[in-house]
C-alpha cells in the first residue's frame, strides 16, 4: 500500500486466446498520504472501536493522476487492468468506448461487452478496447471509488479520477464524464470460462465459516472467521509441515489461532462463507482458482444477515465463473468450489489489507506429505531471512518439538468479559448508593412542611401584594376568626409593591 509494487505478467506459452494489435498494462490503486505503519497503528487502536478503515485521499491510474493514454485510430488494444490498491474497489468507465472483457485473474472467458467494470483489490481484468477511426476528439477515461466501502466521506476526499483517451495531442482534453448510476457494471458471476469447465461434482470436504467483526478485551476491533482471528504462529506453517513428519496431518499442531484446515489430495473442497458484517469483502485464494457457484445479494444494514441455507432451492450454473478473487456482498454469503490438486500451504483471506491486518484469514495445508516430499529443499535465502527475523524454522506453532505441546504459542487477546468486572461492580455499587441518597434527599425535602405554601405559590404567579398577603396570612382572619382562602385577603389598595418595604 506504500507503493512497493509492480506488475508481473505471465505470458501464455500457447499465445493469447484473442487477437489484438497492442498491449497496455493499466494498474489502478487507492492512495494514502500517510504510510502504513502510522495508519495501521491508528487503525488497530482501542480509540477506533468500530474498526473504521483509514480513508484514502484519492485514486491512481498507472501509479499517477490525470493520465493521458495516447492511442492510434482503428486499433485493438489488450488492456490488462490490475487493482493494486489496499482498500476500495473502483468503477472504471469511458466516454463513448466499451470494454470487451476476455479474461479475469488469468482465466479466459467468453467475450462480454460492458460500459463499466467493477474491480476490487487483488482482481485482474483483461479487456479489449477498439479505438475509433476519427482522430479529432479526445475522451475521458474515468475511475471512481466505491463509496459504499467508506464509513465516512471527508469533505476534501477526491472520489474519482479523470484520465484521457487521447487521439489528438493538440485537441482539448474534455471535462470528466458523468454517469447516471454505478449499478450497470459487469457482474462477474455470469462470466463463462472459455474452457467450459463444468461444475465440480459434490464436495468431499465442506468448510463453512462466518465473517464477524468484533472487539476483544484490549478494545481493538478484530476480524474473525467464526470465533478465531488469524495470529501468525511462532513457527511458519510451512516449517511445521516440513518438520512434523508423520504428524503433519494433525490440525492441532498448527496452533490455536492459525485457522488451519487440512486438505487431502484430489478432494473437491467447498467453502461456504457467511458474511455477518455489513461491509464487502473480496476473498482471495492462493494456489488455486475456484468456481463461484452461488453468491447472495446485498442485504441492507437495517435487516439481519442472510446466511447460506442448504434447504433453499438453487440450480448452480452449468459452467460457473472461475477466478481467484471474488467479491462478497454485505450481510450475504457465497459458495466457492475447487479441487485440491496443488500441494502447498495456501492463504484464503480478504484482499482488503485492513481486514487482513485485523485477522480475516484461514490457512489450507494441502496434501502435507506431498509438501514434505517435493518442497523440502527450501533455499538458503529462505532460512537466512528467517534467521534475520529471529523466526524459528522447526517445531509446532509454538516452536516446540513436542508437537502436541502448544505452550508459548501466539494466541488472540482474551474476549471481552460477558459480565461485570471488579471495576464494574464497584461502579454499580457506588451508582446505586448515590441514587438511593438522591431519592432520599428528594423525599425529605419534598415532604417537609413549608409555611404559607398556597400564598407563596400565588405570589410566584404574580398579581398579589406581598406585604398584605404575608401579614394577613400569619394567623386567622381578625374579623371572622377563621382561616379564609388567600384570595379574600388580597390587598386591593392602589399601592404598588414598589411603595412597600417587604418584611424580612
C-alpha positions in Angstrom: 0.0 0.0 0.0 3.0 2.3 0.4 3.9 1.9 -3.2 6.4 -1.0 -3.3 4.6 -2.9 -6.0 4.8 -3.7 -9.7 3.1 -5.6 -12.5 4.2 -9.2 -13.2 2.8 -10.6 -16.4 3.0 -14.3 -17.2 2.6 -14.9 -20.9 0.6 -17.8 -22.2 3.1 -20.1 -24.0 0.4 -21.0 -26.5 -0.3 -17.4 -27.4 -3.2 -15.2 -26.2 -6.6 -16.7 -26.9 -7.9 -13.5 -28.6 -6.4 -11.3 -31.3 -5.2 -7.8 -30.5 -2.8 -5.2 -32.0 -1.1 -3.7 -29.0 -0.9 -4.4 -25.2 -1.3 -1.9 -22.4 -0.8 -2.6 -18.7 -3.0 -0.3 -16.6 -2.7 -0.6 -12.8 -5.2 1.2 -10.6 -5.0 1.8 -6.9 -6.1 3.8 -4.0 -3.6 6.2 -2.4 -2.9 7.3 1.2 -0.7 10.2 2.0 0.4 8.6 5.3 2.5 5.4 5.4 1.1 2.1 6.5 3.0 1.9 9.9 1.3 5.1 11.1 -2.1 4.3 9.6 -2.2 0.7 11.0 -1.3 2.0 14.5 -4.2 4.4 14.4 -6.5 1.7 12.8 -5.8 -1.1 15.3 -6.4 1.0 18.3 -8.9 1.0 21.2 -9.8 4.6 20.2 -11.1 3.1 16.9 -13.5 0.6 18.5 -15.8 0.3 15.4 -12.9 -0.7 13.2 -13.4 2.2 10.7 -10.8 1.8 8.0 -8.5 4.7 7.1 -9.8 6.7 4.2 -7.6 7.0 1.1 -7.1 10.5 -0.3 -7.6 9.7 -4.0 -7.3 7.0 -6.7 -4.4 6.4 -9.0 -4.2 5.1 -12.6 -0.8 3.9 -13.9 0.6 5.0 -10.5 -0.3 8.7 -11.0 -3.1 11.1 -11.7 -4.5 12.7 -14.8 -3.2 10.0 -17.2 -3.2 10.6 -20.9 -3.4 7.4 -22.9 -2.2 8.1 -26.4 -3.9 5.8 -28.9 -3.9 5.0 -32.6 -7.2 5.0 -34.6 -8.8 1.8 -35.6 -6.6 -0.3 -33.3 -7.5 -3.1 -30.9 -5.7 -2.8 -27.5 -5.4 -5.5 -24.9 -5.6 -3.6 -21.6 -4.5 -5.6 -18.6 -6.2 -3.8 -15.7 -4.9 -4.6 -12.2 -6.2 -3.3 -8.9 -3.1 -3.0 -6.8 -4.9 -1.0 -4.1 -5.3 -2.0 -0.5 -8.9 -1.0 0.3 -11.5 0.3 -2.1 -12.9 -1.2 -5.2 -13.2 1.0 -8.2 -15.6 1.6 -11.1 -13.9 2.2 -14.5 -15.8 3.7 -17.4 -15.1 5.6 -20.6 -16.9 8.2 -22.7 -18.2 6.6 -25.9 -16.0 3.5 -25.6 -16.6 -0.1 -24.3 -14.6 -2.8 -22.6 -14.7 -6.2 -24.2 -13.8 -8.4 -21.2 -11.9 -11.5 -22.3 -10.1 -12.8 -19.1 -10.3 -12.4 -15.3 -7.5 -13.4 -12.9 -5.7 -15.2 -15.8 -8.8 -17.2 -16.8 -10.0 -16.7 -20.4 -13.8 -16.0 -20.6 -16.2 -15.8 -23.4 -16.3 -12.2 -24.7 -18.5 -9.9 -22.7 -19.1 -6.3 -23.8 -19.7 -3.7 -21.0 -19.6 0.0 -20.4 -18.4 -0.3 -16.8 -16.0 -2.6 -14.9 -16.1 -3.0 -11.1 -12.7 -4.2 -9.9 -11.7 -5.0 -6.3 -8.3 -5.0 -4.7 -6.4 -8.1 -6.0 -8.5 -8.6 -9.1 -7.2 -8.5 -12.6 -9.3 -7.9 -15.8 -8.2 -8.2 -19.4 -10.3 -6.2 -21.8 -10.1 -5.5 -25.5 -10.7 -1.8 -26.4 -11.1 -0.9 -30.0 -10.4 2.7 -30.9 -12.4 4.9 -33.3 -11.4 5.8 -36.9 -11.6 9.6 -36.4 -8.9 11.4 -34.6 -10.3 14.9 -33.9 -11.7 14.2 -30.4 -10.3 13.1 -27.1 -12.4 11.2 -24.5 -12.5 10.9 -20.7 -11.4 7.7 -19.1 -12.9 7.7 -15.5 -12.2 5.8 -12.3 -14.3 6.2 -9.2 -14.2 4.9 -5.6 -16.9 2.6 -4.4 -18.0 4.9 -1.6 -20.2 2.2 0.0 -17.0 0.9 1.4 -16.2 4.1 3.3 -17.5 4.7 6.8 -17.3 8.5 6.3 -16.7 10.7 3.2 -14.5 13.7 4.2 -15.2 17.0 2.5 -11.8 17.1 0.9 -11.9 13.5 -0.4 -11.2 13.1 -4.2 -13.7 10.5 -5.1 -12.7 9.9 -8.7 -10.0 10.5 -11.3 -10.3 11.9 -14.8 -7.9 10.4 -17.3 -8.0 10.7 -21.1 -8.0 8.6 -24.2 -6.0 10.9 -26.5 -6.4 10.7 -30.3 -5.1 14.2 -30.9 -2.5 15.7 -28.6 -3.3 19.2 -29.9 -7.0 18.9 -29.2 -8.6 19.9 -25.9 -9.0 17.5 -23.1 -12.6 17.0 -22.0 -14.1 17.5 -18.6 -15.0 14.5 -16.5 -17.6 12.1 -17.9 -20.7 11.6 -15.7 -22.9 8.5 -15.5 -26.4 8.2 -14.1 -25.7 5.2 -12.0 -23.0 2.8 -10.9 -25.4 -0.2 -10.9 -24.7 -1.1 -14.6 -21.2 -2.6 -14.1 -20.4 -6.1 -15.4 -21.4 -8.9 -12.9 -18.5 -11.3 -12.9 -20.8 -14.1 -11.6 -22.1 -14.6 -15.2 -18.7 -14.7 -16.9 -18.4 -18.1 -18.6 -14.9 -19.6 -18.8 -13.7 -20.2 -22.3 -12.7 -23.7 -21.3 -16.3 -24.6 -20.5 -15.2 -26.3 -17.3 -18.3 -27.9 -15.8 -19.4 -27.5 -12.3 -17.3 -29.7 -10.0 -19.1 -32.7 -8.6 -20.4 -32.8 -5.0 -17.7 -31.8 -2.5 -15.7 -34.2 -0.4 -14.9 -31.5 2.1 -17.2 -28.7 3.1 -15.8 -25.8 5.1 -18.4 -23.3 6.5 -17.1 -20.1 8.1 -18.8 -16.9 9.2 -17.2 -13.5 8.9 -17.6 -11.4 12.1 -16.1 -8.0 13.2 -15.9 -7.6 16.9 -13.8 -6.2 19.8 -11.6 -8.1 22.1 -10.5 -7.2 25.7 -7.9 -4.7 24.5 -10.7 -2.6 22.9 -9.4 -3.2 19.4 -11.8 -4.3 16.6 -10.7 -7.6 15.0 -11.9 -9.7 12.1 -12.9 -13.3 12.7 -13.7 -16.4 10.8 -16.2 -17.8 13.3 -14.5 -17.1 16.7 -10.9 -17.1 15.5 -8.8 -14.1 14.3 -5.6 -15.1 12.5 -2.5 -14.7 14.6 0.8 -15.6 12.9 2.4 -18.6 14.7 5.8 -18.6 16.2 6.9 -21.0 13.5 5.6 -20.6 10.0 3.1 -23.2 9.0 5.3 -24.4 6.1 8.1 -25.0 8.6 5.8 -27.0 10.8 4.7 -29.1 7.9 8.3 -29.9 6.9 9.5 -30.8 10.4 6.5 -32.6 11.8 6.9 -35.9 10.0 4.0 -38.3 10.3 2.1 -35.7 12.4 1.7 -33.3 9.5 -1.9 -34.3 9.1 -2.7 -33.3 12.7 -4.6 -30.0 12.7 -3.8 -29.2 16.3 0.0 -28.9 15.8 -0.5 -25.8 13.6 -1.9 -23.7 16.5 -5.0 -22.3 18.0 -5.2 -19.1 16.0 -3.9 -20.0 12.6 -7.3 -21.3 11.3 -5.7 -24.3 9.6 -7.7 -26.8 7.6 -6.0 -30.0 6.3 -6.9 -30.9 2.7 -6.3 -34.3 1.2 -5.1 -34.8 -2.4 -7.8 -34.7 -5.0 -10.6 -33.6 -2.7 -13.3 -31.4 -4.1 -13.5 -28.6 -1.5 -16.4 -26.3 -1.0 -16.0 -23.1 1.0 -19.2 -21.6 2.3 -18.7 -18.0 3.6 -21.4 -16.3 5.6 -20.8 -12.6 5.9 -22.3 -11.2 9.2 -20.5 -7.9 8.5 -22.2 -5.1 6.7 -19.1 -4.5 4.6 -18.0 -6.0 1.3 -15.1 -8.5 1.2 -13.1 -9.6 -1.8 -11.9 -13.1 -0.9 -8.8 -14.4 -2.5 -7.3 -18.0 -2.5 -3.6 -18.6 -3.0 -2.5 -21.6 -5.2 -5.9 -22.1 -6.9 -8.7 -20.6 -8.9 -12.1 -21.6 -7.8 -15.7 -21.8 -9.1 -18.2 -19.3 -7.8 -21.3 -21.5 -7.7 -23.6 -19.2 -5.6 -23.5 -15.6 -4.3 -26.2 -13.9 -2.3 -27.4 -10.4 -2.9 -26.5 -7.4 -0.7 -28.7 -7.3 2.4 -29.3 -3.7 3.7 -27.9 -2.7 7.1 -31.3 -2.5 8.7 -32.0 -6.2 8.1 -30.4 -9.3 9.6 -27.7 -11.1 7.6 -28.8 -13.7 5.2 -26.7 -16.9 5.7 -26.5 -19.8 3.3 -29.2 -22.4 3.7 -28.8 -25.8 2.1 -32.6 -26.2 2.1 -33.1 -23.3 -0.3 -33.9 -24.3 -3.9 -31.0 -23.4 -6.2 -29.6 -24.5 -9.5 -25.9 -23.6 -10.0 -24.6 -22.5 -13.4 -23.5 -25.3 -15.8 -20.2 -23.6 -16.4 -19.5 -21.4 -13.3 -17.4 -18.4 -13.4 -13.8 -19.1 -12.4 -11.3 -16.7 -10.8 -9.1 -16.4 -7.7 -10.7 -13.3 -6.1 -14.5 -12.9 -5.8 -16.3 -10.1 -4.1 -18.8 -10.9 -1.4 -21.7 -8.6 -0.6 -22.5 -7.2 2.8 -24.5 -9.4 5.2 -24.7 -12.0 2.5 -23.0 -15.3 1.6 -21.2 -17.1 -1.2 -20.1 -20.7 -2.1 -16.8 -21.5 -3.8 -15.6 -24.8 -5.0 -12.1 -26.0 -6.1 -10.1 -29.2 -6.5 -7.2 -29.9 -4.1 -4.6 -30.7 -6.8 -1.8 -28.3 -5.9 0.1 -29.3 -2.7 1.2 -26.4 -0.6 0.3 -24.0 2.3 -2.2 -21.6 0.9 -3.8 -18.5 2.4 -7.5 -17.8 2.0 -8.1 -14.2 3.0 -9.9 -10.9 2.4 -7.9 -8.8 -0.1 -8.8 -5.6 1.8 -5.4 -5.1 3.5 -7.0 -3.5 6.6 -9.2 -6.6 7.1 -6.2 -8.9 6.7 -4.4 -6.9 9.4 -7.5 -7.5 11.6 -7.0 -11.2 11.1 -9.5 -12.2 8.4 -7.6 -15.2 7.1 -7.5 -19.0 7.2 -4.8 -21.4 6.0 -5.1 -24.5 3.9 -2.4 -27.2 4.4 -3.0 -29.2 1.2 -1.5 -32.7 1.0 1.1 -32.2 3.7 3.0 -35.4 2.9 3.5 -34.3 -0.7 4.8 -31.0 0.6 7.4 -32.8 2.6 8.4 -34.9 -0.4 8.5 -32.2 -3.1 9.1 -28.9 -1.3 11.5 -29.8 1.5 14.5 -28.3 -0.3 14.0 -24.7 0.5 16.6 -22.2 -0.5 19.4 -20.9 1.8 18.0 -17.4 1.5 14.7 -18.6 3.0 16.4 -19.8 6.1 18.7 -16.7 6.2 15.6 -14.4 6.1 14.0 -16.4 9.0 17.2 -16.2 11.0 17.5 -12.5 10.4 13.9 -12.0 11.6 14.6 -14.3 14.6 11.9 -16.7 13.3 12.3 -20.4 14.2 12.0 -22.9 11.3 11.2 -26.1 13.1 8.6 -27.4 15.5 4.9 -26.8 16.0 3.1 -23.5 16.0 4.8 -22.6 19.4 8.2 -23.8 18.3 8.1 -26.9 20.4 9.4 -30.3 19.2 6.8 -32.0 21.3 4.2 -31.3 18.7 1.2 -31.6 20.9 2.7 -29.1 23.4 1.5 -25.6 22.3 2.9 -23.8 25.4 4.1 -20.4 24.3 2.1 -20.2 21.1 0.7 -16.9 19.8 -2.9 -16.5 20.6 -5.6 -13.8 20.3 -6.4 -11.4 23.1 -9.0 -12.6 25.5 -12.6 -11.9 24.8 -14.5 -9.1 26.4 -16.0 -10.2 29.7 -19.5 -11.4 29.5 -20.5 -10.0 32.9 -19.3 -7.2 35.3 -15.6 -6.9 36.1 -14.5 -5.9 39.6 -14.4 -2.2 38.5 -17.8 -2.6 37.1 -19.2 -4.0 40.3 -17.6 -1.1 42.2 -19.1 1.4 39.8 -22.5 -0.3 40.1 -22.5 -0.2 43.9 -21.5 3.5 44.1 -24.0 4.4 41.5 -26.8 2.6 43.4 -25.7 4.3 46.7 -25.7 7.7 45.0 -29.1 7.0 43.5 -30.6 6.0 46.9 -29.2 9.1 48.7 -30.5 11.3 45.9 -34.0 9.8 46.2 -33.9 10.1 50.0 -32.9 13.8 49.7 -35.8 14.5 47.3 -38.2 12.7 49.7 -37.1 14.6 52.8 -37.3 18.0 51.2 -40.4 17.1 49.3 -42.4 16.1 52.4 -41.1 19.0 54.6 -43.8 21.4 56.0 -43.4 24.7 54.1 -45.3 27.6 55.8 -47.8 29.6 53.7 -47.3 27.3 50.7 -50.5 28.4 48.9 -49.7 32.1 49.4 -46.2 31.6 48.2 -47.4 29.8 45.1 -49.8 32.6 44.3 -47.1 35.2 45.0 -44.9 33.4 42.4 -47.8 33.5 39.9 -48.0 37.3 40.3 -50.8 39.8 41.0 -50.7 39.6 44.8 -49.3 42.2 47.2 -46.5 40.6 49.2 -46.8 42.7 52.4 -50.6 42.4 52.8 -50.6 38.7 51.9 -47.9 37.7 54.2 -49.2 39.9 57.0 -52.7 38.6 56.8 -51.6 35.0 56.4 -49.8 34.9 59.8 -52.9 33.8 61.6 -56.7 33.6 61.5 -58.8 36.4 60.0 -59.3 39.1 62.8 -62.9 39.7 61.9 -64.1 36.1 61.4 -61.5 34.2 63.4 -61.3 31.7 60.6 -58.7 30.9 58.1 -60.3 32.0 54.8 -58.8 31.5 51.4 -55.9 33.7 50.5 -57.9 35.4 47.7 -60.1 37.1 50.4 -57.0 38.6 52.0 -55.8 40.1 48.7 -54.7 43.7 49.1 -57.0 45.8 46.9 -55.4 49.2 47.6 -53.8 51.3 44.8 -50.4 51.0 46.4 -47.8 49.2 44.4 -45.2 46.8 45.7 -42.6 49.4 45.0 -44.1 51.6 47.7 -44.0 48.9 50.4 -40.8 47.7 52.0 -41.1 43.9 52.2 -40.8 42.3 55.6 -37.6 40.3 56.3 
